[in-house]
């Protein structure tokens, strides 16, 4: 496949005159420091989302954009003084993005804002059952660090093993990774740098508005049930059933990142549960469960909420897992019977991007 010109020009063709730096020049001190700073920020974001919405959107694009903005600003200042020794490359940008996403991923998968804290004696003491030495674990760095290492390197034994087969051989598209790679490539072109500058400007404007609005909410929220976060938007009857808008910028931001099908599904689930199911179950108080239990007890209404929702998610997840296994097995069987063993294609049929990347 030849290299096209004009608007359809190959992505890698734009970087044809730039050599790919060795790995020692890709993993630089500035990239590691930037990755560390952004990792701390993103870890707080992930923990906050985990404690509130429970939905963690992909942060790949944000990590790549902020990493580019920070290093580009630094190199621009150094270049004015004539001290720039190494230009900022897209490979270095990828190192930053990888470090940030990996770190924030650990913050979610390690249970830092969920089960790890839930195992502590302090949290267990707030429950009405299960508060025994066998069910609690005192937080200590001596066991937390090995635990985090085990969680962090789990992908080495699963994802990396499938990389050559699924991505390199069968050319399966990795959506978030592909989008991030395309974004980073665009940033390191003249037009892309200008676009990134505008995007970073919009990002900080949104950040400033959200920060100021959050501060205003905190000032007026003197106690629980007071302030913007407890405004009975749809009336007091709806408010009693937890139907109101709390003006949370976090929820609005997550809703903007998630596909509309996710948002619609969440809305339908909220209406079915809080408007129909939970009031019906609460009407059975004293019959289906003891009327002396608190609303947060898993032996009462909270138990119905938690286990019904978990059962629905597990059922749907198990169905899709079984479906994908069957479809994949049939696909491999069909390809094997047709004699198509290698789908990587001949080198002559590869486009310019694939040849340069390999």
Secondary structure as UniProt FT lines:
FT   HELIX           6..8
FT   HELIX           12..15
FT   TURN            16..17
FT   HELIX           23..26
FT   HELIX           29..51
FT   TURN            52..53
FT   HELIX           60..80
FT   TURN            81..82
FT   HELIX           90..109
FT   TURN            110..114
FT   HELIX           115..118
FT   HELIX           121..124
FT   TURN            125..126
FT   HELIX           133..135
FT   HELIX           141..152
FT   HELIX           153..157
FT   HELIX           159..163
FT   HELIX           164..169
FT   HELIX           175..187
FT   HELIX           190..220
FT   TURN            224..225
FT   HELIX           228..230
FT   TURN            233..234
FT   HELIX           236..240
FT   TURN            241..242
FT   HELIX           249..257
FT   HELIX           260..270
FT   HELIX           271..277
FT   HELIX           278..282
FT   TURN            283..284
FT   TURN            286..288
FT   TURN            291..292
FT   TURN            295..296
FT   TURN            298..300
FT   HELIX           301..337
FT   TURN            338..339
FT   HELIX           347..349
FT   HELIX           352..357
//
